Amino acid sequence: MSINKAIGVFDSGIGGLTVLKEIIKLSPHEDTIYLGDTARVPYGTKSAETVTRYSLEITDFLVTKGIKLLVVACNTASAVALPALREKHSLPIIGVIEPGARKAAATTQTKKVGVIGTEGTIKSGAYEKAIKALAPEIEVISKPCPLFVPLAEEGWTDNEVARAAASRYLEDMKGVDTLVLGCTHYPLLKGAIASVMGRNVRLIDSGEETALEVRRVLGKEGLLRGLSPTGKRTFYVTDNPERFVSVGLRFLGSVLGHAERVEIP
Ligand code: DGL
């Protein structure tokens, strides 16, 4: 495996750019190839079978582009598709659930952790299983918060609508001292979520933890690129590149430049 190959990253759409942002922050010298499946988004309301099929198709595509490691930046896809992806492909594959769960288990003092995500992620129980595998005594309270996704895309992240949605969704989270933001879009709503949860509750951003895991695995596999020039950024989408570039700006926190439309499969 060549260290000069790119890190492949995929998500159902633009949300995974919050994960890519963290990867670029920690590993700026790595080339990255991102695919947003904007023609088939959302994944959060689809069945595990469908999300797994889409994930396999996208991984096949990214592997043909020459990648040294794959990041499944979508929580829903990470929750259901990792075993199938790892069975088919031998390159290192990192999902967002394990790193977020590990951080939550290490952070909680009250042994009560909240997890929020899409319907698909919460229904899979993937975060709960991962947290309990590390510390069975931790109580996990899970809640789907589907409205947070369109709110983040609309840019309504810290207004009265976002705060009203957050206080309604999070009313069951009493007693948790750690809350996992188990969806790519939720880091944009950190302000509204924190204002409802209060300052004593630690918010875990799975994207940040995943970026740390990417560096750890690249180091372990001898695949870190080192001090080469700043990495090349490539973006593919399956529909509407213009919207991806304009809305994606807020998710990535910097200008995307250009996204190429491709057909998958
Ligand atoms: N990217 C998805 C996730 O993190 C959220 C958007 C969707 O439902 O596709 O679960």
Boltz pocket constraint, residues with backbone or C-beta under 6 A from the ligand:
constraints:
  - pocket:
      binder: B
      contacts: [[A, 11], [A, 12], [A, 13], [A, 15], [A, 16], [A, 41], [A, 42], [A, 43], [A, 44], [A, 45], [A, 73], [A, 74], [A, 75], [A, 76], [A, 77], [A, 118], [A, 121], [A, 149], [A, 182], [A, 183], [A, 184], [A, 185]]
      max_distance: 6.0
